Amino acid sequence: METMQELIPFAKEMLSQKPNRKMLKVYLVGTVLAFFGVVIGLVETVCHPFSSEEPLEEDGAHRAEQERRAAEETEKRRHHEVILEKEKAFSRKQLATTGQRTTANRLHAS
């Protein structure tokens, strides 16, 4: 309301001074841009609650794709961990077998 109370005397003063056309065009363009800014802000404020309640179908599809990729990655990690465990078990078994042989060979050799 304060801006409206300031705007009306300003407009009257401008009209009483007979401004040139160039200045009038500048003020008119500024006023139109400000008006569009206010209208866009109001539309955004009114429409924002409706748009945030329901997710878009694209957003749901994107989320499903991310979940699928995450599931694939966890499956790959599990598979990799199983392979590492098998390799460790095999190397332990191989070390144990090799250690028994060397001990057995030493017993016979000495």
Sequence and secondary structure as in RCSB ss.txt:
>XXXX:A:sequence
METMQELIPFAKEMLSQKPNRKMLKVYLVGTVLAFFGVVIGLVETVCHPFSSEEPLEEDGAHRAEQERRAAEETE
KRRHHEVILEKEKAFSRKQLATTGQRTTANRLHAS
>XXXX:A:secstr
 HHHHHHHHHHHHHHHT   HHHHHHHHHHHHHHHHHHHHHHHHHHHHHHHHHS  HHHHHHHHHHHHHHHHHHH
HHHHHHHHHHHHHHHHHHHHHHHHHHHHHHHHHH 
